[in-house]
Amino acid sequence: MCVNTSLNSCSINLVSENKNIICYENKSNPPSDIISILVKESLESASLQVSDISGIITIIGPGNYTSIRVGIAFSLGLSKSQSIPIYGISALEAIAISQKGVCKESENALVLIKALQNQYFIQIFNHLSEPISEPIKSKLSNISKLLSNEDLVLISLEDDEIEKLIDKKYKLINSENYIDFHKVLNQIIKKPNQYNKVSPLYLSDPVAEKKDISWFVKKKSSY
């Protein structure tokens, strides 16, 4: 079972190693009000019981603080009560994995998720969807600085502001809030120890980033 409360919605996805089984999503209610209902409805729709859940994947952020805490707390509680493993992954990495294959071997992917006040959560991944930078939060005006001299494919949730900013020489992929949890599950199966830390990803503006986003590019090159 996959739990996502980070992208302005609450979704429960049931997946197996072979396929996505079912997805229930609610964008109208706070996750705290709807998450247990979505779990119940998704299991009933798939003719499954809670005891059939063999593991939990939860999105650890970034996003709304309260929503992230709700998703993680619910997932940890269910993991403990059912004695099943739990894994955490960021929405940025989950989106990159979902779009694996869009980059050539010589290209990297810049994943962007809209935050508040004209800011974005961003992170760079290689063509294998492996992170090669730390995630940060940056103003939209600073992202154009990051794009200079970079062979990047941009992966963004649908956003008119990003489309206006981006030069046509960059390939822009609109992911439409979509995370393919089947792909995410299979990635976690390959490297479970890489995802067994489940703690919230809260991104604040680094002091250096407020001055010059070039620190992010320098940090990226050290990976």
QUIZIJO-V788285 format. One record per residue. N is the residue number from 0. RES is the residue in one small letter. SS is DSSP state (hx for helix, st for strand, lp for the rest). PSI is psi in degrees with one decimal (NA if undefined). NEAR is the number of other C-alpha atoms within 12 Angstrom. Layout:
N:RES:SS:PSI:NEAR + N:RES:SS:PSI:NEAR
This chain:
0:m:lp:137.9:44 + 1:c:st:130.8:50 + 2:v:st:128.1:49 + 3:n:st:113.8:50 + 4:t:lp:21.8:46 + 5:s:lp:-20.6:41 + 6:l:lp:54.1:38 + 7:n:lp:30.7:29 + 8:s:lp:175.6:31 + 9:c:st:123.0:39 + 10:s:st:144.6:41 + 11:i:st:122.4:39 + 12:n:st:129.5:41 + 13:l:st:123.8:42 + 14:v:st:159.4:33 + 15:s:lp:178.2:25 + 16:e:lp:-22.4:20 + 17:n:lp:-24.9:13 + 18:k:lp:163.7:17 + 19:n:st:126.6:23 + 20:i:st:-54.1:23 + 21:i:st:152.5:27 + 22:c:st:128.7:30 + 23:y:st:129.4:32 + 24:e:st:145.1:31 + 25:n:st:123.9:27 + 26:k:lp:1.2:21 + 27:s:lp:-28.0:14 + 28:n:lp:152.8:18 + 29:p:lp:141.6:27 + 30:p:hx:-35.5:35 + 31:s:hx:-27.3:24 + 32:d:hx:-24.4:20 + 33:i:hx:-17.2:26 + 34:i:hx:-44.8:36 + 35:s:hx:-32.5:28 + 36:i:hx:-42.5:21 + 37:l:hx:-39.0:33 + 38:v:hx:-47.3:37 + 39:k:hx:-45.8:22 + 40:e:hx:-40.2:25 + 41:s:hx:-41.7:30 + 42:l:hx:-43.7:26 + 43:e:hx:-41.4:17 + 44:s:hx:-33.1:17 + 45:a:lp:5.1:22 + 46:s:lp:45.3:16 + 47:l:lp:162.8:20 + 48:q:lp:162.7:18 + 49:v:hx:-35.2:25 + 50:s:hx:-14.4:16 + 51:d:hx:-13.2:19 + 52:i:lp:122.8:29 + 53:s:lp:-9.3:24 + 54:g:st:164.0:34 + 55:i:st:134.5:44 + 56:i:st:126.8:48 + 57:t:st:138.8:50 + 58:i:st:124.7:50 + 59:i:lp:0.4:43 + 60:g:st:-171.4:40 + 61:p:lp:170.3:42 + 62:g:lp:-154.4:38 + 63:n:lp:126.8:30 + 64:y:hx:-52.2:24 + 65:t:hx:-43.8:22 + 66:s:hx:-42.2:36 + 67:i:hx:-44.1:38 + 68:r:hx:-39.8:31 + 69:v:hx:-48.3:33 + 70:g:hx:-43.9:44 + 71:i:hx:-44.4:39 + 72:a:hx:-42.6:29 + 73:f:hx:-44.7:34 + 74:s:hx:-43.2:38 + 75:l:hx:-39.7:31 + 76:g:hx:-43.0:20 + 77:l:hx:-39.8:29 + 78:s:hx:-43.8:27 + 79:k:hx:-43.4:15 + 80:s:hx:-30.5:16 + 81:q:hx:-2.4:19 + 82:s:lp:50.3:18 + 83:i:lp:153.3:21 + 84:p:st:152.8:29 + 85:i:st:142.5:39 + 86:y:st:145.2:34 + 87:g:st:141.2:38 + 88:i:st:145.3:42 + 89:s:lp:155.0:42 + 90:a:hx:-34.4:45 + 91:l:hx:-48.1:46 + 92:e:hx:-37.4:45 + 93:a:hx:-39.3:45 + 94:i:hx:-42.0:43 + 95:a:hx:-44.0:47 + 96:i:hx:-38.7:37 + 97:s:hx:-28.6:32 + 98:q:lp:16.1:38 + 99:k:lp:131.6:31 + 100:g:lp:-12.8:21 + 101:v:lp:-17.8:29 + 102:c:lp:141.3:29 + 103:k:lp:166.1:17 + 104:e:lp:-28.8:17 + 105:s:lp:-1.9:15 + 106:e:lp:155.3:24 + 107:n:st:161.3:35 + 108:a:st:131.7:43 + 109:l:st:112.2:49 + 110:v:st:132.0:48 + 111:l:st:134.4:45 + 112:i:st:129.8:45 + 113:k:st:131.4:34 + 114:a:lp:-137.8:29 + 115:l:lp:160.4:18 + 116:q:lp:50.9:12 + 117:n:lp:32.8:18 + 118:q:st:159.8:25 + 119:y:st:145.5:33 + 120:f:st:130.6:41 + 121:i:st:152.6:44 + 122:q:st:148.1:42 + 123:i:st:138.4:41 + 124:f:st:152.3:40 + 125:n:lp:-174.6:33 + 126:h:lp:-13.7:26 + 127:l:lp:7.9:24 + 128:s:lp:27.4:34 + 129:e:lp:134.5:30 + 130:p:st:133.8:29 + 131:i:lp:12.3:27 + 132:s:lp:165.8:27 + 133:e:lp:152.1:29 + 134:p:lp:143.2:34 + 135:i:st:171.4:40 + 136:k:st:132.3:37 + 137:s:st:151.3:37 + 138:k:st:149.3:31 + 139:l:hx:-38.0:30 + 140:s:hx:-25.3:22 + 141:n:hx:-20.0:28 + 142:i:hx:-33.9:34 + 143:s:hx:-31.2:26 + 144:k:hx:-37.1:21 + 145:l:hx:-27.8:29 + 146:l:hx:-15.9:29 + 147:s:lp:134.4:17 + 148:n:lp:33.9:13 + 149:e:lp:135.4:24 + 150:d:lp:84.7:23 + 151:l:st:146.2:33 + 152:v:st:127.1:37 + 153:l:st:127.5:44 + 154:i:st:114.6:43 + 155:s:st:147.7:35 + 156:l:lp:149.5:33 + 157:e:lp:123.0:21 + 158:d:lp:118.0:25 + 159:d:hx:-34.2:14 + 160:e:hx:-39.7:21 + 161:i:hx:-43.9:32 + 162:e:hx:-33.8:23 + 163:k:hx:-34.6:14 + 164:l:hx:-36.6:20 + 165:i:lp:130.6:28 + 166:d:lp:145.8:18 + 167:k:lp:-13.6:14 + 168:k:lp:-14.0:16 + 169:y:lp:138.8:25 + 170:k:st:124.1:26 + 171:l:st:122.2:29 + 172:i:st:121.1:31 + 173:n:st:116.3:27 + 174:s:lp:-7.3:27 + 175:e:lp:44.4:19 + 176:n:lp:15.2:33 + 177:y:lp:124.3:31 + 178:i:lp:124.5:37 + 179:d:lp:95.4:32 + 180:f:hx:-18.4:41 + 181:h:hx:-44.9:29 + 182:k:hx:-39.9:30 + 183:v:hx:-44.8:43 + 184:l:hx:-46.5:36 + 185:n:hx:-30.6:22 + 186:q:hx:-43.5:28 + 187:i:hx:-36.7:29 + 188:i:hx:-36.0:23 + 189:k:hx:-37.4:13 + 190:k:lp:64.5:15 + 191:p:hx:-36.3:21 + 192:n:hx:-20.1:16 + 193:q:hx:-17.7:17 + 194:y:hx:15.0:27 + 195:n:lp:2.2:21 + 196:k:lp:117.2:21 + 197:v:lp:95.9:29 + 198:s:lp:149.4:26 + 199:p:lp:140.8:29 + 200:l:st:97.5:32 + 201:y:lp:118.5:26 + 202:l:lp:119.5:26 + 203:s:lp:161.9:22 + 204:d:lp:116.6:22 + 205:p:lp:148.3:19 + 206:v:hx:-42.5:14 + 207:a:hx:-37.8:18 + 208:e:hx:-31.0:25 + 209:k:hx:-27.2:19 + 210:k:hx:-48.4:14 + 211:d:lp:120.9:21 + 212:i:lp:-8.8:29 + 213:s:hx:-22.0:22 + 214:w:hx:-32.3:23 + 215:f:hx:-40.2:33 + 216:v:hx:-42.3:30 + 217:k:hx:-41.6:17 + 218:k:hx:-39.8:19 + 219:k:hx:-40.5:24 + 220:s:hx:-15.6:18 + 221:s:lp:-8.1:11 + 222:y:lp:NA:15
